[in-house]
Amino acid sequence: MEEIRIESEGVTVLIKEDQNKDGYISFRLREDKKILPFYVNVTKRDKRQLFLYVQFPQEETSKFIVLPCEKIIDHLEEIVAEVLDLVAMHEGDKKR
């Protein structure tokens, strides 16, 4: 398993070897020693558009983002920031 620290967000990305392919990446996030309770899938739609899909235990949420990227892994910091924003919005919606 590959671990990539994202200092700006205070999390570590956990990627299984077979989950980082051209045009697709799937990962979990760890904050301190706790693995956060969701999975993230990112799929490249075209040269500039990515589809973020976050799977919670009982629900899911998703979003399209625009990033100029050849490889998804090259923009992991921006992707994680978008994922955490999406999770925060989802959690806020659940409280209403």
Secondary structure, 3 states (H helix, E strand, C coil): CEEEEECCCCEEEEECHHHEECCEEEEEEEECCEECCCEEEEEECCCCEEEEEEECCCCEEEEEEECCCCCHHHHHHHHHHHHHHHHHHHHHHHHC
